[in-house]
Structure formats: C-alpha cells, structure tokens
C-alpha cells in the first residue's frame, strides 16, 4: 500500500495529521494540518514524505475505526476558505465523450459532431504532447472555494434549486502555491466531483451552472506515487441496497491528456499562482450513473473506492432547506 497522509479531527476539535504506510498508521507529532506540513517541506526544500517522517512517530491509528467514527476530514483545507479553489477539467478520459455526447447530441444534427465530441477528439490528438511542449487545452470549469469542500463521510448537499445531484468518481490533484508563485503538487485524493447533470443536459452552455456544487475528497492524500492506471468502483446505495454499481478507470493510461498538460493549462494563469493558496483540481471521469438513466434522490449514498487508497469515499445526498425564491438585491 502506498504512502498516504490524512487529517484527523478529534471530537473535541483537536486536529492532527496521520501518516499511513502500508497497513500501519500513526500520528505525525506536532503537526496540525497537511498544509502546514507542506509549507514546512517547501521551506526546507524536502519532500512531503520526508517532512512527515522527520517529525517522528506518534500514537498508532486504526484508520477504519476513525473513518467510521467520522473523525477524518478532507485531506486539505485552508483556515480562510476563500484561499482554497476547486476547479476541474472534463472530457479528459478515454470514453468520456460518449456520456457527454449522449447528453448533447440533441443540440446538433446527427450528421455533425457536437462541440463536446470535437473537444474530446482535439484532446485525444494533442493532449499528450512531448516533454517541454504545450498540448491542447482542455475543457475547464470552476466549482467554488473551500466552503464547497466536504470530507469523506459528510453529506453532499445539493442546492434547493438543483434539478439533480449526480456523482462523478475521479482523482483530484492537491496543490499549494509557494512563496515565489510556484505550484507544488502535494499528492492525489479520491474524489466525488458531484454535478447537476439534468441542468447540463438542458443546454451544455449551462455546464458552469451545473458545476457550482459541493465536492468531496477521500480521507487519504497519496503522496509517494502517481497512479497511472487506477481501477475503482462507483456505486449508489439506496435504502441499504446497491441501486447501481460500475467500475471506473483513471490515471494517465486511461486519459486523453497528461496530468502535466492539464496542470499547465490551469496554472498558466497568474491568478492561480498566488502564494499561499490551495488548489484542488478534479481530473475528470468517464463513468456516470446518469448516463445509465439513474436519477438520484435524497438519502442515496455515493460510495467510491479504488486502490491504492485503503479507505472508501462515502457521502449521503441531501438537499438544502428552504424555497427557491428570487434573491432580492437592495439598491444603495
């Protein structure tokens, strides 16, 4: 099992960082957050793994028991949520155009390629350039700030006006911007990017609206390897029974873009290289229950699991309280 970092929050609010190596896990002494540990590693010019090991070995941790108790939070956060950005790229996986094209083909004559299919094919042709070469830019979207990020067992709440709350099982890259504006990739987390596919299906230009939703991260930050061929399972549980289940693939071997190309086209904007900021970037998926005709409902539970992550990502679906009334803007 790979090396992973987790963020633990005790019932009294005390925070700590846990280092998991194979089946063993222990507290990293005197470290309250992965962001703090990463900042220390950047300042010392060392790796995140070495920074964690240099702190010594604290108490042993039972990962499964602590997850079941709800004591693990997302493996990255920021004390000021405005300085944590959620964004992502779509149409990045082999096969991902099929589901999107199925949603959009009514918008164009059958004899013509949809914009989604054109973008997918352009990525397939130019998304994996040679080293040192800038490749085709992908579809990009904004999801929100740190207030939209939830942990591995928390509810994914859709807005009162949402038409759908659908899972998107994928990998997310976690980044911290250094003092000189350099983006540092801390590692990878299992993610549920969570979108409103009914809204998107109505008109693909509403993609931006469909993506402004919560998102969840698995408890573990994978820090010592880049998963090139990740095999996982995504399922929906309703009333204690599996409603839908399907395998999903991720990692560069199953993508039409390299991770470095996707990273370049995000961080090429100076706006996204502000020192001290945290970025969570979702790399996309090709597997959606919505593409199989599933309509989720409140109370459903999304479950996502994939090695080398040891712990599953499990989030119930809820809807925000209130009524969908017009927002009144006051004139000063």
KOLVOVEX-313174 format. One line per 8 residues: for each residue x, y, z of N, C-alpha, C. Coordinates in pm, whole numbers, plus 50000, padded with zeros to 5 digits. Each point is the difference from the previous one (the first is absolute). Example, Ala and Ser with C-alpha at 12.3 -4.5 7.8 and 13.67 -1.06 7.14 Angstrom:
// KOLVOVEX-313174
51319:49431:50780:49911:50119:50000:50090:50120:50000; 49965:50105:49928:50082:50119:50006:49923:50109:50073;
// end
This chain:
// KOLVOVEX-313174
50085:49880:50000:49915:50120:50000:50088:50124:50000; 49958:50100:49931:50080:50121:49982:49999:50087:50125; 50087:50098:49999:50013:50094:50111:49889:50105:49990; 49925:50020:50111:49888:50095:49999:50004:50086:50126; 49949:50122:49986:49981:50091:50112:49852:50025:50018; 49956:50011:50127:49860:50025:50031:49991:50110:50104; 49887:50071:50003:49976:50102:50100:49891:49951:50096; 50036:49998:50128:49911:49948:50103:49950:50114:50087;
49872:49997:50033:49944:50097:50093:49924:49924:50109; 50050:50010:50123:49939:49931:50113:49866:50065:50036; 49915:49930:50075:49871:50057:50039:50011:50133:50072; 50112:50026:50069:50016:50128:50069:50058:50109:49908; 50017:49967:49872:50050:50096:49903:50149:49998:49979; 50073:49926:50080:50146:49992:49985:50036:49934:49868; 50090:50065:49927:50040:49949:49869:50138:49938:50003; 50019:49902:49911:50131:49937:49985:50011:49944:49859;
50122:49966:49963:50026:49940:49870:50046:49856:50023; 49953:49910:49915:50032:49857:50010:50078:49959:49876; 50106:49924:50019:50077:49942:49890:49969:49851:49994; 49954:49954:49884:49969:49858:49980:50098:49941:49900; 50062:49892:50040:50098:49932:49916:49965:49852:50001; 49959:49949:49884:49943:49865:49993:49882:49991:50097; 49998:49903:50089:49887:49985:50091:50020:50072:50132; 50117:50059:50019:50030:50068:50126:49972:50149:49986;
49948:50060:50107:49973:50143:50000:50029:50057:50138; 50055:50120:50001:50029:50063:50129:49989:50152:49987; 49982:50064:50113:49993:50145:50005:50138:50060:49970; 50001:50108:49922:50122:50077:49977:50009:50104:50112; 50094:49988:50091:50002:50089:50117:50013:50149:49964; 49926:50081:50073:50013:50146:49995:49967:50059:49863; 49911:49937:49926:49955:50054:49871:49847:49999:50000; 49940:50116:49975:49853:50012:50008:49932:49992:49864;
50074:50021:49892:49937:49995:49868:50101:49960:49895; 49951:49940:49892:50086:49962:49889:50054:50125:49931; 49921:50105:49997:50048:50125:49939:50122:50054:50075; 49994:49996:50133:50115:50045:50080:50123:49913:49972; 49978:49870:49991:50111:49909:49973:50059:50026:49862; 49912:50026:49902:50047:50027:49864:50079:50131:49995; 49953:50101:50071:50071:50128:50003:50139:49981:50060; 50010:49914:50102:50129:49971:50061:50092:49929:49901;
49944:49904:49924:50080:49927:49901:50050:50093:49891; 49915:50093:49954:50042:50095:49897:50113:50088:50053; 49985:50051:50122:50102:50088:50058:50133:49927:50019; 49992:49869:50034:50122:49923:50025:50057:49936:49873; 49928:50010:49890:50047:49941:49875:50000:49849:50002; 49904:49941:50071:49993:49855:50011:49865:49951:49948; 49982:49869:49995:49873:49944:49955:49900:49997:50115; 49873:49989:49964:49896:49992:50102:50016:49873:50083;
50037:49891:49935:50022:49874:50072:50114:50013:50100; 50111:50060:49957:50113:50016:50091:49967:50095:50114; 49923:50105:49970:49960:50093:50105:49916:49930:50106; 49911:49911:49957:49916:49926:50095:50084:49904:50083; 50090:49929:49934:50082:49901:50073:50094:50068:50099; 50047:50120:49967:50095:50069:50087:49938:50043:50132; 49867:49998:50008:49931:50043:50122:49995:49891:50106; 50037:49880:49962:49994:49890:50096:49870:49922:49989;
49979:49910:50094:49885:49910:49998:49917:50017:50126; 49874:50036:49982:49909:50015:50112:49915:49876:50021; 49885:50018:50062:49912:49888:50033:49947:49931:49875; 49979:49869:50012:49943:49922:49890:49853:50038:49980; 49954:49989:49875:49864:50038:49965:49934:49886:49924; 49877:49968:50037:49918:49903:49928:49920:50077:49895; 50043:49995:49876:49939:50083:49896:49852:49971:49980; 49964:49874:49992:49860:49964:49975:49910:50046:50114;
50048:49983:50123:49921:50039:50116:49982:50152:50005; 50105:50074:49969:49990:50146:50004:49914:50053:49887; 50003:49934:49884:49911:50039:49891:49855:49976:50038; 49972:49883:50058:49864:49967:50041:49948:50096:50106; 50091:50053:50083:49961:50096:50104:49983:50142:49946; 50033:50018:49872:49987:50132:49940:50109:50097:50040; 50117:49948:50037:50107:50086:50052:50101:50045:49895; 49986:49953:49876:50087:50048:49894:49929:50108:49920;
50070:50110:49974:49947:50107:49917:50070:49994:49865; 49965:50088:49909:50068:50003:49870:50151:50016:50021; 50082:49939:49915:50144:50001:50023:50070:50132:49965; 49922:50102:49971:50056:50134:49983:49890:50100:50034; 50038:50113:50057:49907:50108:50025:50081:50127:50021; 49931:50110:50024:50065:50129:50024:49919:50073:50105; 50066:50066:50094:49929:50070:50106:49912:50112:49944; 50034:50052:49882:49915:50096:49929:49952:49932:49873;
49875:49951:49996:49951:49925:49884:50014:50073:49867; 50005:50133:50003:50014:50076:49876:50134:49975:49933; 50095:49945:50073:50133:49973:49944:50017:49853:49963; 49891:49928:49986:50002:49864:49948:49907:49997:49879; 50052:49956:49887:49923:50001:49876:49972:49859:49951; 49874:49976:49964:49959:49875:49938:49977:50025:49852; 50066:49923:49916:49983:50012:49855:50025:49863:49939; 49973:49988:49871:50020:49871:49938:50002:50006:49849;
50027:49885:49940:50002:49987:49856:49916:49880:49959; 49925:50015:49890:49914:49894:49953:50041:49951:49862; 49936:49892:49957:50030:49937:49871:50147:49961:49991; 50052:49950:50109:50143:49968:50011:50028:49851:49997; 49896:49918:50008:50020:49856:50012:49953:49927:49874; 50069:49895:49965:49960:49919:49886:49860:49945:50026; 49910:50030:49912:49861:49959:50019:49914:50106:50063; 50060:50108:50051:49919:50100:50070:49910:50077:49906;
50033:50004:49872:49916:50075:49906:49867:49931:49976; 49995:49868:50020:49877:49927:49968:49882:50048:50084; 50023:50007:50134:49892:50045:50086:49963:50144:49976; 50102:50086:49981:49972:50142:49976:49931:50018:49866; 50046:49925:49898:49940:50014:49869:49855:49953:50001; 49973:49898:50080:49863:49950:50014:49910:50109:50056; 50055:50082:50089:49924:50109:50060:49979:50116:49903; 50093:50019:49909:50001:50121:49918:49957:49980:49855;
49988:49877:49955:49982:49978:49857:49870:50060:49947; 49902:50020:50090:49877:50064:49955:50022:50145:49960; 50113:50056:50042:50027:50140:49969:50058:50018:49861; 50029:49893:49929:50058:50011:49867:49944:49891:49911; 50003:50023:49871:49951:49899:49905:50088:49877:50010; 49939:49885:49973:50071:49873:50015:50123:49994:49910; 49999:50075:49892:50111:49996:49905:50119:50083:50046; 49984:50076:50109:50106:50087:50047:50052:49954:50136;
50129:50023:50022:50057:49973:50131:49956:50109:50097; 49968:49961:50123:49970:50101:50101:50129:50068:50043; 49985:50114:50065:50118:50070:50052:50076:49911:50098; 49927:49921:50079:50065:49911:50095:50086:49897:49930; 49947:49940:49893:50077:49900:49928:50122:50063:49933; 49985:50120:49946:50114:50068:49939:50109:50026:50103; 49960:50045:50119:50099:50029:50104:50069:49872:50046; 49924:49893:50012:50059:49872:50040:50102:49953:49897;
49964:50008:49872:50090:49954:49894:50126:50087:49992; 49985:50130:50025:50117:50088:50002:50093:49962:50115; 49942:49965:50113:50081:49954:50112:50068:49868:49971; 49928:49911:49932:50056:49870:49964:50120:50018:49908; 49992:50101:49912:50108:50024:49905:50116:50077:50063; 49969:50096:50087:50107:50088:50047:50013:50012:50150; 49934:49912:50077:50001:50011:50145:50120:49936:50068; 50080:49925:49922:50119:49935:50057:50123:50039:49919;
50041:50127:50013:50114:50048:49922:50132:49945:50051; 50104:50020:49921:50135:49962:50043:50042:50089:50115; 50098:49953:50077:50051:50079:50112:50044:50138:49952; 49961:50101:50075:50039:50135:49966:49912:50068:49897; 49898:49929:49951:49908:50054:49899:49864:50023:50064; 49936:50112:49970:49866:50029:50052:49897:49931:49911; 49914:49922:50061:49900:49927:49925:49866:50073:49992; 49903:49931:49943:49865:50055:49983:49939:50036:50135;
49938:50116:50008:49936:50036:50127:49867:49926:50013; 49966:49960:50122:49879:49922:50024:49881:50090:50034; 49884:49938:50011:49887:50067:50063:50039:50029:50145; 49959:50115:50052:50035:50039:50137:49875:50056:50066; 49986:49975:50130:49886:50055:50073:50039:50034:50143; 49923:50092:50056:50018:50045:50139:49890:49940:50085; 50035:49949:50118:49899:49940:50089:49971:50083:50125; 50093:50083:50041:49976:50078:50120:50126:50012:50085;
49982:50051:50120:50114:50014:50092:49993:49891:50107; 50081:50017:50104:50010:49896:50102:49872:49972:50076; 49905:50093:49996:49873:49977:50068:49919:49889:49933; 50036:49964:49877:49928:49896:49926:50060:49862:50018; 50111:49990:50071:50069:49872:50013:49954:49927:50126; 49963:49874:49985:49957:49920:50115:50089:49876:50012; 49994:49939:50116:50086:49887:50032:49947:49866:49954; 50071:49893:50037:49973:49867:49944:49871:49934:50047;
49937:50053:50106:49874:49941:50046:49889:50103:50012; 50028:50125:49961:49901:50107:50013:49898:49995:49887; 49888:50068:50022:49895:50005:49899:50040:50089:49884; 49960:49960:49880:50008:50084:49882:49862:50064:49984; 49994:50129:50029:49873:50071:50000:49981:50072:49868; 49890:49969:49930:49969:50074:49878:49915:50122:50036; 50013:50109:49924:49921:50119:50029:49851:49973:49988; 49921:50086:50061:49855:49983:49995:49949:50005:49857;
50069:50072:49911:49956:50015:49862:50056:49893:49907; 50084:49910:50050:50065:49899:49915:49897:49907:49937; 50027:49960:49877:49915:49902:49932:50053:49858:50015; 50125:49990:50045:50063:49868:50012:50122:50012:50091; 50036:49891:50062:50125:49990:50074:50065:49869:49961; 50099:50006:49911:50059:49878:49947:50147:49988:50030; 50044:49877:50021:50139:49972:50036:50091:50009:49878; 50127:50031:50027:50106:49994:49899:50125:49947:50068;
50027:49869:49988:50115:49939:50069:50129:50031:49926; 50097:50058:50068:50122:50037:49931:50117:50023:50096; 50111:50033:49941:50119:50042:50075:50004:50152:50008; 50049:50051:50111:50023:50143:50012:50145:50023:50038; 50061:50099:49939:50134:50042:50038:49991:50110:50103; 50089:49996:50100:50000:50098:50109:50129:50081:49990; 49988:50134:50003:50114:50088:49975:50007:50112:50103; 50122:50042:50029:50025:50118:50082:50095:50091:49923;
49967:50128:49994:50083:50094:49926:50108:50054:50094; 50125:49985:49957:50114:50043:50080:50015:50151:50003; 50093:50047:50083:50019:50143:50021:50040:50073:49873; 50065:49928:49906:50042:50063:49875:49901:49979:49887; 49882:49945:50032:49898:49977:49898:50009:49865:49931; 50086:49913:50046:50013:49866:49942:49890:49908:50053; 49925:49934:49912:49902:49900:50048:50072:49871:50040; 49972:49951:50119:50054:49873:50048:49886:49900:50010;
50015:49887:49931:49900:49893:50013:50032:49919:50124; 49906:49999:50095:50020:49925:50124:49969:49853:49982; 49903:49969:49913:49961:49862:49979:49864:49991:49937; 49939:49884:50014:49871:49971:49937:49901:49947:50103; 49873:50032:49977:49894:49949:50086:49890:49940:49914; 49931:49902:50056:49879:49949:49938:49892:50107:50015; 49916:50017:49898:49907:50113:50002:49865:49964:49941; 49898:50071:50048:49867:50001:49937:49975:50144:49960;
50010:50027:49870:49992:50138:49953:49858:50055:50003; 49897:49918:49989:49860:50034:50030:49948:50116:49916; 49904:49971:49912:49950:50100:49907:49850:49984:49981; 49942:50097:49930:49857:49998:49965:49990:49967:49851; 49985:49872:49969:50003:49957:49860:49871:50033:49926; 49889:50013:50072:49875:50038:49934:50010:50143:49948; 50055:50088:50082:50020:50138:49956:50093:50006:49880; 50108:49924:50005:50094:50000:49888:49937:49944:49873;
49919:49897:50014:49939:49937:49883:49906:50096:49927; 49934:50088:50076:49908:50095:49937:50072:50086:49896; 50123:50043:50034:50080:50079:49907:50144:49993:50049; 50090:49952:49916:50137:49980:50047:50068:50132:50037; 49944:50112:49958:50055:50129:50043:49968:50028:50146; 49916:49918:50059:49973:50010:50144:50095:49914:50082; 50107:49953:49937:50098:49920:50074:50048:50076:50124; 50025:50131:49985:50049:50079:50114:49903:49994:50117;
49870:50009:49970:49900:49991:50107:49999:49860:50063; 50016:49899:49918:49992:49862:50050:50116:49964:50091; 50112:50071:49986:50120:49967:50076:50011:50077:50132; 49921:50105:50019:50007:50077:50124:49927:49924:50110; 50066:49900:50051:49943:49908:50098:50108:49961:50101; 49959:49928:50103:50095:49942:50094:50087:49897:49929; 50107:49960:50066:50084:49889:49954:50061:49937:50123; 50029:49871:49993:50059:49931:50115:50133:49937:49962;
50085:49987:50102:50129:49933:49984:50009:49884:50097; 50062:49891:49955:50029:49890:50089:50100:50043:50107; 50009:49921:50106:50082:50039:50115:50149:50003:49970; 50046:49924:49900:50143:49978:49981:50058:50087:49888; 50115:50058:50029:50078:50070:49899:50117:49910:49962; 49998:49951:49878:50106:49912:49949:50120:50086:49964; 50115:49977:50065:50111:50095:49987:50126:49943:49937; 50008:49871:49979:50128:49947:49953:49994:49935:49863;
49888:50014:49930:49992:49942:49867:49892:50071:49919; 50011:49988:49869:49899:50054:49909:49925:49881:49942; 49872:49985:50031:49924:49884:49950:49975:50012:49850; 50066:49916:49923:49987:50007:49854:49887:49912:49946; 49961:49899:50076:49895:49909:49954:49913:49963:50120; 49913:50089:50038:49917:49982:50119:49868:49931:49963; 49970:49893:50072:49875:49925:49980:49916:50012:50127; 49879:50050:49985:49915:50017:50117:49857:49958:49974;
49917:50016:50100:49858:49968:49991:49919:50116:50053; 49896:50035:49927:49906:50104:50042:49863:49936:50014; 49933:50031:50111:49867:49941:50020:49908:50099:50070; 49871:49975:49986:49898:50075:50071:49919:49902:50084; 49990:50029:50129:49925:49915:50092:49872:50074:50040; 49887:49933:49984:49870:50058:50037:49929:49904:50094; 49960:50050:50114:49930:49919:50101:50079:49875:50035; 50131:50015:50007:50085:49889:50041:50034:49900:49892;
49952:50021:49877:50025:49908:49890:50070:50073:49885; 50083:49925:49928:50071:50060:49887:49903:50024:49886; 49982:50126:49964:49911:50039:49890:50073:49993:49866; 50127:50040:50002:50080:50005:49876:50146:49984:50040; 50075:49930:49916:50143:49980:50026:50072:49981:49869; 50118:50062:49991:50076:49990:49875:50147:50027:50028; 50090:49930:49931:50142:50031:50014:50035:50130:49930; 50103:50067:50047:50049:50118:49930:50152:49995:49993;
50054:50069:49901:50144:50004:49978:50048:50144:50005; 50121:50019:50048:50063:50130:49995:50150:49980:49993; 50075:50109:50009:50144:49994:49980:50033:50022:49854; 50122:50044:49971:50038:50041:49866:49982:49891:49894; 50015:49873:50038:49983:49893:49902:49858:49997:49944; 49906:50056:50074:49859:49997:49960:49948:50139:49964; 50092:50092:49974:49963:50139:49973:50048:50045:49863; 49936:50103:49948:50040:50059:49872:50094:50117:50020;
50027:50036:50124:50094:50107:50034:50099:49947:50103; 50119:50057:50001:50092:49974:50110:49960:50090:50117; 50035:49959:50120:49974:50084:50116:50076:50132:49988; 50124:49994:49949:50080:50122:49988:49937:50098:49903; 49934:49951:49895:49933:50089:49906:49879:50067:50065; 49924:49922:50076:49885:50057:50071:50046:50101:50104; 50108:49967:50070:50054:50093:50100:50047:50130:49936; 50069:49989:49887:50047:50121:49932:49884:50093:49967;
49894:49944:49943:49891:50085:49953:49915:50055:50115; 50022:49953:50119:49938:50062:50117:50093:50108:50056; 50122:49962:50025:50093:50091:50068:50067:50100:49906; 49972:49995:49870:50055:50103:49909:49944:50138:50032; 49889:50005:50070:49943:50127:50041:50065:50048:50130; 50061:50117:49996:50066:50054:50119:49904:50012:50117; 49872:50020:49970:49895:50007:50102:50001:49877:50089; 50040:49885:49944:49997:49874:50074:50135:49964:50060;
50092:50096:50002:50131:49975:50059:50027:50101:50112; 49898:50025:50079:50012:50095:50111:50059:49929:50121; 50114:50047:50052:50067:49931:50111:49907:49971:50117; 50009:49877:50049:49922:49958:50115:49866:49939:49967; 49952:50015:49877:49871:49944:49963:50008:49849:49983; 49887:49934:50023:49985:49856:49980:49909:49978:49880; 50033:49903:49916:49915:49963:49886:49968:49852:50006; 49874:49969:49977:49954:49862:49983:49950:49991:49857;
50066:49917:49919:49966:49992:49857:49950:49860:49968; 49879:49993:49948:49936:49873:49966:50033:49965:49855; 50050:49879:49978:50054:49963:49869:49898:49936:49906; 49877:49978:50044:49898:49950:49909:49973:49851:50016; 49893:49957:49933:49957:49860:50008:49929:49961:49871; 49984:49870:49979:49924:49950:49886:49881:49918:50046; 49973:49999:50130:49897:49910:50055:49900:50078:50083; 49874:50001:49955:49893:50071:50068:49875:49912:50006;
49936:49994:50115:49873:49928:50008:49894:50069:49915; 50011:50131:49985:49902:50075:49921:49997:49951:49855; 50118:49963:49948:50007:49949:49862:49927:49868:49985; 49978:49929:50111:49925:49874:49998:49855:50020:50039; 49955:50124:50003:49858:50027:50027:49963:50005:50146; 50098:50004:50090:49970:50004:50143:49968:50143:50042; 49894:50018:50078:49969:50129:50061:50013:49984:50151; 50091:50074:50058:50023:49991:50143:49889:50069:50077;
49993:49970:50129:49903:50065:50087:50061:50017:50139; 49942:50091:50076:50050:50025:50135:50004:49870:50079; 50107:49983:50076:50017:49878:50078:50089:49897:49933; 50020:50011:49867:50095:49912:49932:50140:50022:50057; 50081:49897:49996:50138:50010:50046:50093:49967:49884; 50092:50091:49971:50102:49977:49897:50119:49933:50064; 50046:49890:49942:50118:49930:50049:50102:49988:49887; 50122:50042:50026:50108:49994:49902:50122:49939:50068;
50060:49903:49936:50119:49937:50056:50095:49961:49887; 50129:50008:50027:50100:49964:49900:50135:49986:50068; 50069:49889:49973:50138:49986:50044:50085:50097:49918; 50106:50056:50059:50066:49966:50126:49942:50069:50123; 49885:50065:49988:49936:50059:50117:49935:49889:50082; 50026:49999:50130:49949:49892:50085:49858:50026:50047; 49961:50125:50009:49870:50036:50056:49904:50045:49891; 49872:49966:50013:49901:50044:49901:49958:50145:50025;
49945:50060:49896:49936:50131:50009:49850:49973:50001; 49932:50043:50106:49859:49963:50016:49921:50123:50047; 49916:50055:49911:49927:50123:50030:49851:49984:49972; 49915:50031:50098:49855:50001:49975:49959:50126:49925; 49890:49990:49925:49948:50112:49923:49887:50068:50077; 50011:50132:50017:49895:50078:50065:49969:50121:49914; 49892:50069:50037:49963:50123:49930:49990:50112:50103; 50046:50118:49961:49995:50115:50089:49855:50034:50033;
49980:50048:50122:49866:50039:50042:49961:50133:49938; 49872:50030:50001:49953:50128:49951:49921:49986:49872; 49966:50114:49942:49923:50004:49875:50081:50073:49894; 49973:49967:49876:50071:50061:49890:49933:50133:49963; 50026:50100:50080:49940:50133:49979:50103:50093:49939; 49957:50104:49928:50095:50095:49941:50086:50065:50109; 50125:50022:49969:50091:50069:50090:49981:50151:49978; 49968:50069:50106:49976:50145:49992:50132:50075:50017;
50028:50088:49909:50118:50086:50007:49955:50140:50039; 50059:50055:50104:49964:50134:50047:50087:50105:49930; 49939:50110:49968:50070:50110:49935:50041:50102:50106; 50125:50038:50001:50049:50100:50095:49992:50139:49938;
// end
